[in-house]
């Protein structure tokens, strides 16, 4: 439960606002209750759904196993693309990967790169069990996503949805800015704790974060990154990241409706936890399928390379295990966009050997060549690996 507080809308600077948005009036901002650290009581049905989801997570993590270290590069990027997709920022996996490697590209792609960094930080940094998560940690996470904004919690009222630019016509008005520090401190304590079912904890923490809406921008992407912090801290996942944002992006109406129901009077907590648990199960299934598809693809492109070399009379047709060619193939999921320089540095090979290997893989139809507007080659891309990310991000 929570309470509504009445506030007065009287914009200080009404220039550029429509007549309706300039009009003063009273609106109600929603202030949720603090969570504390213990999980709230949910129905038997919701508990069962969360328990089933936790079992599915464990099985998926065990099945993927050590392959997760190889696959998480693409899974994190699928998650980040989908999370940004929900916010209206749509970028392809290939464009994202090129912008990430070359540190340049359209702003849309660079924004998703920032989301990748935040997701990685949420898993690698905040997921350490011995670490106490603080408000500053959450602020840092958002600042990675939105570095162009002033660092810190919001110091003004914000709102979500609705026509125009006024809280009087908004779909939802989060708590006043004066309540935000207290509520985020409470949320940080809740995220730190690992007792109980982590699927329930992740569901509630995410909905609470979206309800507080503690930043001017980047709330959705930050809140979804925290889901992975909770699942990893509680040891629900050890090897792999599940692309849960792909599930949300595939049905944004249900996702938003669930968040809205969480703050209803009375709150539909059971419905939200049950829906969230189902999304977790679906995401885990997508991760397993992705892992199997990548394994099949890696085997197929190896056979393709051998057939290509045999057809050209190269001896041996199967490259030696320490050949640069195979070392590149072995890491295409973790490094789907390459330059001769990046391969040379990563594999400790000469630039000439790296270039020859990349050219041969391109000639074999395994890598694509990407050129700039002047027709100059800028990188090679593992397009079929990146295409699997596109499927994962749509929850297929």
Secondary structure, 3 states (H helix, E strand, C coil): CEEEEEEEECCCCCCCCCHHHHCCEEEEEEEECCCCCCCCCCCHHHHHHHHHHHHHHHHHHHHHCCHHHHHHHHHHHHHHHHHHHHCCCCCCHHHHHHHHHHCCCCHHHHHHHHHHHHHHHHHHCCCCCCCCCCHHHHHHHHHHHCCCCCCCCCCCCCCECCCCCCHHHCCECCCCHHHHHHHHHHHHHHHHCCCCCHHHHHHHHHHHHHHHCCCCCCHHHHHHHHHHHHHHHCCCCCCCCCCHHHHHHHCHHHHHHHHHHHCCCCCCHHHHHHHHHHHHHHHHHHHHHHHHHHHHHHHHHHHHHHHHHHHCCCCCCCCCCCCHHHHHHCCCCCCCEECHHHHHHHHCCCHHHHHHHHHHHHHCCCCEEEECCCCCEEEEECHHHHHHHHHHHCCC
